[in-house]
Structures are given as C-alpha cells and as structure tokens.
Amino acid sequence: LFREARVFSSRSFACFLLLFQPLSSSSFHRMSVQPDPEDLNINSAKLAQQNERVLSAREKAKQEADEDEALENFANAFKGKPIPDDWEPNSHPYFMSDLEREMQAGNPFVDAFQQLLYEDPPEEIAENKKQQGNDALKRGPKYYDDAIKCYTAAIDAGSSDNKANAVYYSNRAAVQLLKRNFGKVIEDCESALKLDAGNVKAYFRCSKAMLGLHKYTQAMEKMEAGLKVDGENKELKKMLEETRKKHQQQQDEVKKKEQAKAKAMVAESSKSRAARKAIEDRGIVMGESVYQGLSGGQNVESKVDEEGHVHWPVLVVYPEFDQSDFLQDVHELAAVADTIALLFDPSQPPPDWDQGRKYTTSSVRVYYASYACKELSTGKKKVESDEDFIGSLLSGSDRKGKAEEYARADKSKYIEVDLTKSLVEVLQQEGHVVPGFPVFHVVVRDSVFERHFLAKGPTEF
C-alpha cells in the first residue's frame, strides 16, 4: 500500500492520510456540519497566484523529494503498529460499500474524494475564477490586478457558454475602467458584445471608456445601441442625456471661438488694409521682407492710429559687430535723430559690444540701402471684401519682371540718412524700397570700418 501511495499526487496523499483516521458514526455527523468560517479564511488572491505559478524543474524535484520523505516518515511512524481497533473502514470513501448513497446524503468526504478522481469541467473552472475575481475586486484597488488575472483565467478556461464568457470579458472591462485603461475597456466590451449582443453592462462600460477618450459621438452611438437592447435602462438613459448636453455645449463653445477668430481676422485685415492704403497714399515703395529673422519674433506690421498717422517697426543694424536693435513702434513724424538718441542714451549702461562708448548720437552715421530688395506690386485692383483681402495675403506676393529686379540690384547702394528728417520723409526718398519694414545701418563716422562698409556695398537680394 505504501509503495502505491508513493505515486500519489500531494492532493491524493492528503486523502490517503484519512485512511487511518478513526471515524465513528458520531464523529461523521460532527464533521459533516458546516465548517468553521475561520477554517475557510483563505486569501483567494494569494491562492490564485499559487495555482497559476509554474514550478521550475528544480522546484518540482524538491517537491517530490519532500513527498518521498514525508511518506517514509509516515511509514516509519506506523511501522509494526496495528490499525486502531475502533477504526471503521466503511467510514472512509475509499472503503465504502455504497458510495452512491453517501454521495446523495451529502457526505463531504465523498465529495472531496470525487474531486480527486475527476477534473472540474471548464464551465465550473471559469465560474470559480470569476468568483475569485469578484472577491479580489471587492478588496479594493490593491487587488485590481489580481481580479484581472482571475477574469482572464475564466476567459481562458474554455467554457462553451458564450453568455458566461461575455460576462467574464465585461467584468474584466469593469476593472480596466477603474484603472482608466480606456482602450482595453473598449476591446473587452467589443469582445463581450460579439459573444452576447444583449450584455447591457458591456454597452454601458464601453460608452464610459469612449467618454474618457473624448469620443462623444461614438459614445452616444454605443449608448443608443444599448438602449435598443434595454430601452428602460436608467443608467444608459441618464448617461446619454448628460452626454448630449455636454456635447452640445462643447460644440457651441467651439462655434463661438471660431466666430471670434473670424471677427478678429476681419478686424486685423481692416487694420492691415488701412495701413497699406496709408503707405500707398504717401508714395512709399514696399518690398519683400528680408530681415524678419532679426525681429526676434515681434510683430513687424505697421499700423495706423486714430489720427491717421502710420506707426512703423524699425530695425537698427550695427554691421561692425553683427548686432541689432528692434524698435516696435516709431511714429512716422519722429525725427531719425530722436530715434537714434533713444539707442545711445548716456544715462543708460552701454551694450556689451561697445563698452568704450564709440557709438554715440554725435559719432555715428546712419545709412539705408537703396533698391535693397524686390519691389512688391502695389496693385491697383480694389479689394472688394475682407475675405478677398485675406485670400490675397495667403496667395503670395506679386513680383515685377526679373530684368527689372536685376536692374534694381545693380543700382543698390548705401544712402546716408539726413538725421534731421522725419521717418516718413526718409522712406519717401527716391530708390528707398522698404524691405518689409524700415532698416537702418549705423556705423562710426570716418572709421576704417565705414570705408570698407561703403566700398563693399549692400548685399543684393
């Protein structure tokens, strides 16, 4: 008997030990009652982890060695000793003469013995795993991953019951929803609905996940599909109503923003057109903007004030040191000398590149490059609407013939600025093509650098 017992599993070995436990009829009745709840206080999460763990070859070998040692110890303990006189063989399932009658009577030892002989069907395994998942879920967030593993095991059990399998997918989706894994929620819910199109909870959870991803239209479609299955479902009705209101509010907000943006564009285009007309009326020739990279990302558009005066952004370049200053707003009637004086205020610390203060209002000359860039066509065509004007801005600049452009480039040279003149007077001078916005070059008068600067001439564009 001991030799045969050595091939038993650890589970069978536990049953085998019962062979030598004396069970009287009175003890049978005591043991057949409901067991103490404390005896069933098993941490299902840990049990699930243990059941799912795959033992390595070394662990299996150690387990077999431990079982062999236990059998040897058990055999040695009873070696030479007789079986107890009060032991009744018929009290143990292995020796019962009428096993069927004991099964019908609900003998717990017979049930346990039967479980050792036969594997549970997939449906029962799946239900057990689902229950373990439910228990883990009730324990709180720390056990959410355990619940997911249990529901996954229920799905993998291979149950032939599609509705039950749909429940397992839906339950796993519920845990993923708590973890805000919205993509996985949608996948599980879709799998559940393929197995059971009547699973209302799958519609509800899938809709929730879609809302979490801000897919309002798809979420509402899923809610409506769920209500076709269960038209009286209060949760779906409430969620659909709230989502419709929220979606409408968002659409209204987007529409308001678009309208405000369009109004701002029209207003801005009106300002730009007013500035453009004022510049044309003054006979100022505009060219392509070739210095925009030196503006530091600031606004380079001119504007007209309430009195009709043009305000210009002005770039001042110091070619000797590759430095520059950008003035955001210069009135067209301001004298150039006053503008330059702002840059060389003796009460302010000098720039890093001019610690010796060589650059002062009285020591510098100011130049602009004539024909410095390609002239833009003023275009006599009247812009009939704001939309037409915006379209003209986006379509690109009109240019004159290339022959004329090259001729202008050949004529390009540095022209000294009369500092007593106003900005608009300088911009109106013959050959002054403004490269997007006024650009002035400042050098120290009568310096070696000035001679080389003038000899080299402007860069041709």
Backbone hydrogen bonds, N-H to C=O, Kabsch-Sander energy under -0.5 kcal/mol:
donor,donor_aa,acceptor,acceptor_aa,energy
5,A,1,L,-2.0
6,R,2,F,-1.1
7,V,4,E,-1.3
8,F,5,A,-1.6
13,F,9,S,-2.5
14,A,10,S,-1.3
15,C,11,R,-1.2
16,F,12,S,-2.5
17,L,13,F,-1.7
18,L,14,A,-0.5
18,L,15,C,-1.1
19,L,16,F,-1.8
20,F,17,L,-1.1
21,Q,18,L,-1.6
24,S,22,P,-0.5
28,F,24,S,-2.3
29,H,25,S,-1.7
30,R,26,S,-1.9
31,M,27,S,-2.4
32,S,28,F,-1.4
33,V,30,R,-0.7
39,D,36,D,-1.7
40,L,36,D,-0.7
40,L,37,P,-1.0
41,N,38,E,-1.3
42,I,40,L,-2.5
44,S,42,I,-1.2
47,L,43,N,-2.4
48,A,44,S,-2.6
49,Q,45,A,-1.8
50,Q,46,K,-2.4
51,N,47,L,-2.6
52,E,48,A,-1.8
53,R,49,Q,-1.0
55,L,53,R,-0.7
60,K,56,S,-2.5
61,A,57,A,-2.3
62,K,58,R,-2.2
63,Q,59,E,-2.4
64,E,60,K,-2.5
65,A,61,A,-2.1
66,D,62,K,-2.3
67,E,63,Q,-2.2
68,D,64,E,-2.5
69,E,65,A,-2.3
70,A,66,D,-2.2
71,L,67,E,-2.5
72,E,68,D,-2.3
73,N,69,E,-2.5
74,F,70,A,-2.4
75,A,71,L,-2.8
76,N,72,E,-2.7
77,A,73,N,-1.9
78,F,74,F,-1.4
79,K,75,A,-0.6
81,K,78,F,-2.3
87,W,84,P,-1.3
91,S,88,E,-2.1
92,H,89,P,-1.9
95,F,92,H,-1.8
96,M,92,H,-0.7
96,M,93,P,-0.6
102,E,98,D,-1.5
103,M,99,L,-2.0
104,Q,100,E,-2.1
105,A,101,R,-1.7
106,G,103,M,-1.2
107,N,102,E,-2.2
111,D,107,N,-1.9
112,A,108,P,-2.2
113,F,109,F,-2.0
114,Q,110,V,-2.4
115,Q,111,D,-1.9
116,L,112,A,-1.1
117,L,113,F,-1.1
118,Y,114,Q,-2.0
124,E,121,P,-0.5
125,I,121,P,-2.2
126,A,122,P,-2.8
127,E,123,E,-2.1
128,N,124,E,-2.3
129,K,125,I,-2.3
130,K,126,A,-2.4
131,Q,127,E,-2.4
132,Q,128,N,-2.2
133,G,129,K,-2.3
134,N,130,K,-2.5
135,D,131,Q,-2.4
136,A,132,Q,-2.3
137,L,133,G,-2.4
138,K,134,N,-1.9
139,R,135,D,-0.8
139,R,136,A,-0.6
140,G,137,L,-1.3
143,Y,140,G,-2.1
144,Y,141,P,-1.7
147,A,143,Y,-2.2
148,I,144,Y,-2.3
149,K,145,D,-2.1
150,C,146,D,-2.2
151,Y,147,A,-2.5
152,T,148,I,-2.4
153,A,149,K,-2.3
154,A,150,C,-2.0
155,I,151,Y,-2.1
156,D,152,T,-2.5
157,A,153,A,-0.8
157,A,154,A,-0.5
158,G,155,I,-1.0
162,N,160,S,-0.9
165,N,161,D,-2.4
166,A,162,N,-2.4
167,V,163,K,-1.6
168,Y,164,A,-1.9
169,Y,165,N,-2.2
170,S,166,A,-2.5
171,N,167,V,-2.8
172,R,168,Y,-2.3
173,A,169,Y,-2.2
174,A,170,S,-1.7
175,V,171,N,-1.6
176,Q,172,R,-2.2
177,L,173,A,-2.1
178,L,174,A,-1.6
179,K,175,V,-1.6
180,R,177,L,-1.1
181,N,176,Q,-2.7
182,F,180,R,-1.5
185,V,181,N,-1.9
186,I,182,F,-2.2
187,E,183,G,-1.8
188,D,184,K,-2.4
189,C,185,V,-2.5
190,E,186,I,-2.4
191,S,187,E,-2.0
192,A,188,D,-2.4
193,L,189,C,-2.5
194,K,190,E,-1.6
195,L,191,S,-1.3
196,D,192,A,-2.4
199,N,196,D,-1.8
200,V,198,G,-1.4
202,A,199,N,-0.6
203,Y,199,N,-1.2
204,F,200,V,-2.3
205,R,201,K,-2.8
206,C,202,A,-2.3
207,S,203,Y,-2.2
208,K,204,F,-2.1
209,A,205,R,-2.2
210,M,206,C,-2.1
211,L,207,S,-2.2
212,G,208,K,-1.9
213,L,209,A,-1.1
214,H,211,L,-1.7
215,K,210,M,-2.9
216,Y,214,H,-1.2
219,A,215,K,-2.3
220,M,216,Y,-2.5
221,E,217,T,-1.9
222,K,218,Q,-2.1
223,M,219,A,-2.4
224,E,220,M,-2.4
225,A,221,E,-1.9
226,G,222,K,-2.1
227,L,223,M,-2.1
228,K,224,E,-1.1
229,V,225,A,-0.8
229,V,226,G,-0.5
230,D,226,G,-2.4
233,N,230,D,-1.7
234,K,232,E,-0.6
237,K,233,N,-2.0
238,K,234,K,-2.7
239,M,235,E,-2.4
240,L,236,L,-2.5
241,E,237,K,-2.3
242,E,238,K,-2.3
243,T,239,M,-2.4
244,R,240,L,-2.3
245,K,241,E,-1.9
246,K,242,E,-2.4
247,H,243,T,-2.9
248,Q,244,R,-2.2
249,Q,245,K,-2.2
250,Q,246,K,-2.2
251,Q,247,H,-2.3
252,D,248,Q,-2.4
253,E,249,Q,-2.3
254,V,250,Q,-2.6
255,K,251,Q,-2.3
256,K,252,D,-2.4
257,K,253,E,-2.4
258,E,254,V,-2.3
259,Q,255,K,-2.4
260,A,256,K,-2.7
261,K,257,K,-2.4
262,A,258,E,-2.4
263,K,259,Q,-2.5
264,A,260,A,-2.3
265,M,261,K,-2.3
266,V,262,A,-2.3
267,A,263,K,-2.9
268,E,264,A,-2.8
269,S,265,M,-2.7
270,S,266,V,-2.2
271,K,267,A,-2.0
272,S,268,E,-2.7
273,R,269,S,-2.7
274,A,270,S,-2.2
275,A,271,K,-2.5
276,R,272,S,-2.5
277,K,273,R,-2.6
278,A,274,A,-2.3
279,I,275,A,-2.2
280,E,276,R,-2.2
281,D,277,K,-2.8
282,R,278,A,-1.2
283,G,280,E,-1.5
284,I,279,I,-1.9
285,V,432,H,-0.6
286,M,284,I,-0.6
287,G,434,V,-3.5
288,E,374,K,-1.9
290,V,288,E,-0.8
290,V,435,P,-0.7
291,Y,435,P,-0.6
294,L,291,Y,-2.1
295,S,292,Q,-1.6
296,G,293,G,-0.5
298,Q,295,S,-1.2
303,K,311,H,-1.8
305,D,309,H,-2.5
308,G,305,D,-1.7
311,H,303,K,-3.2
312,W,330,V,-2.9
314,V,327,L,-2.7
315,L,438,P,-2.5
316,V,314,V,-0.5
316,V,325,D,-3.1
317,V,315,L,-0.5
317,V,440,F,-3.2
318,Y,323,Q,-3.2
321,F,318,Y,-1.5
322,D,318,Y,-0.7
323,Q,318,Y,-1.7
325,D,316,V,-2.7
327,L,314,V,-3.3
327,L,325,D,-0.5
328,Q,326,F,-0.6
330,V,312,W,-2.5
332,E,310,V,-1.8
334,A,331,H,-1.5
336,V,421,K,-2.5
337,A,419,L,-2.3
339,T,335,A,-1.7
340,I,336,V,-2.6
341,A,337,A,-2.3
342,L,338,D,-1.1
343,L,339,T,-0.6
343,L,340,I,-1.1
344,F,340,I,-1.1
345,D,342,L,-0.6
348,Q,345,D,-1.8
354,D,351,P,-1.6
355,Q,352,D,-0.6
357,R,354,D,-1.5
360,T,358,K,-0.8
363,S,360,T,-0.8
364,V,360,T,-0.8
365,R,443,V,-2.7
367,Y,441,H,-2.6
368,Y,415,I,-2.0
370,S,368,Y,-0.6
370,S,413,K,-3.2
371,Y,431,G,-2.9
372,A,369,A,-0.8
376,L,286,M,-2.6
377,S,398,D,-1.4
384,E,382,K,-0.6
389,F,385,S,-2.0
390,I,386,D,-2.5
391,G,387,E,-2.3
392,S,388,D,-2.0
393,L,389,F,-1.7
394,L,390,I,-1.8
395,S,391,G,-1.4
396,G,393,L,-0.6
400,K,375,E,-0.6
405,E,401,G,-1.7
406,Y,402,K,-2.7
407,A,403,A,-1.9
408,R,404,E,-2.1
409,A,405,E,-2.2
410,D,406,Y,-2.0
411,K,407,A,-1.1
412,S,408,R,-0.6
412,S,409,A,-1.0
415,I,368,Y,-3.2
417,V,366,V,-3.3
419,L,417,V,-0.9
421,K,418,D,-1.9
423,L,334,A,-1.8
424,V,332,E,-2.6
426,V,422,S,-1.8
427,L,423,L,-2.2
428,Q,424,V,-1.3
429,Q,426,V,-1.2
432,H,429,Q,-1.9
433,V,431,G,-1.2
434,V,285,V,-2.7
434,V,432,H,-0.8
436,G,434,V,-2.4
437,F,435,P,-0.6
440,F,315,L,-2.6
441,H,367,Y,-3.0
442,V,317,V,-3.0
443,V,365,R,-2.0
445,R,363,S,-2.3
447,S,444,V,-1.4
451,R,447,S,-1.7
452,H,448,V,-2.0
453,F,449,F,-2.7
454,L,450,E,-2.5
455,A,451,R,-2.1
456,K,452,H,-2.2
457,G,453,F,-1.6
